Amino acid sequence: MPRTRTPYPTEFREQLVALARAGRSVESLAREYEPCAATIHDWFKQAGADDGDRVDRLTSADMDELRQLRKEVRQLRQERDILSKGCQWMRHWSEQPLATPGLHKTT
């Protein structure tokens, strides 16, 4: 099982993005602080999208909304599947003749 670490605090991310915007290279920030250069680049790009400077990425708010909508769609599909199976079960058993007590043939 791969190891995962807890996310970096928001303040820490914002400080590194501010340092990168101030002219520090991402590579020097990666050497000085723990995150790798690719992670800092990603934070920098995301901050640009959130500020409206980049249009090639979704903003954080849009990504949160998309995540929530996908979760809702997943739940609705699960509920639909449950109802569909319930309807199939009801249809199957409603077509079966009912056994009426006392109407058995006796010979």
N, C-alpha and C positions, 0 to 999 in steps of 0.2 A: 504494500500500500504506500503510495507516495506521501512524503511528508509535505505538509502545507504549513505556512506560517500565518499568524494573524495579520490582517491588513495594516499597513502603515497608517498612523493617525493623519487626519485631514490637515491639521496644522503643519505637520512635517512635510506633507506633499506640497502644500501651498508655499512653504518657505523655499523648497527646492525649485519650484517653478519660478518663483520670484527671482531667485539667484540666477537661474538660466536666462530669464528675460533681461536681467541686469548685465548680461554679457559673459557670465561664467560658462565654460564649456560643460556639456553634459558628461563627458568622460572624466573631467576633473572632479565633478560632483560625485560621480559614481566611485571614484577612487577614495574620496574623502569620507563619503557616507556609505551606508550599507547597500542601498538598492543598485541593481545593475543599470548600465546605461540605457538599455532597451526599456526598462521600467520607467525611468525618468523621462525618456523621449515620449512614451505613451502618456504620462501625466501632462507633459508640456502640450502635446497635441490636443488632449481632452480639455485642458484649460483654454486653449484657443477656440475650441468649438463652443464651450460654455460662454465665452465672452463674445461670440459672434464673429470672430476673426477667420474661422474656418467653416466651410460649408460641406466638406467632404466627410464629416463625421456627424453622428447624432449628438445632441447635447446630453448632459447627464440626466436632466429632467425627462427628455424624450426616451432615453434608455430605460429609466425607471418605469415610465408609463408603458413602454413596450413589454418589459418584463412582467408587469402586473397584468396586462392584457393577455399575454401568453399563458400565464397561470390561470386566468379566468377561463380562457378557451379550453385549456386542459381539463378543468373541473367541469365545465359544461358538457364536454364530450363524454366524460366519465358518467355524468348523470344521465345523458342521453342513452348511453349504452346500457345502463342499469334499467332504465324505463323500457327500452326496446326488449330486453330479455324478459322483463316482467310481463309485457304485452304478449310476447310469444308464449310464455308459460300459461297465461290466462286463456289465450286462443286455443292452445293445445287441450287444456282441461275442459274448456267449455264445449268442445266438439265430442267429448267422450260421453257415452250414455251414462246416466245416473242409475245406480243400483237402488231399486225401491224395495225396502224391506217388506216381506210378506207376499211378494208376488212371484216367488220361486215356484217352478212347476214341481208338483209332487205327484208321483205316479206309483 
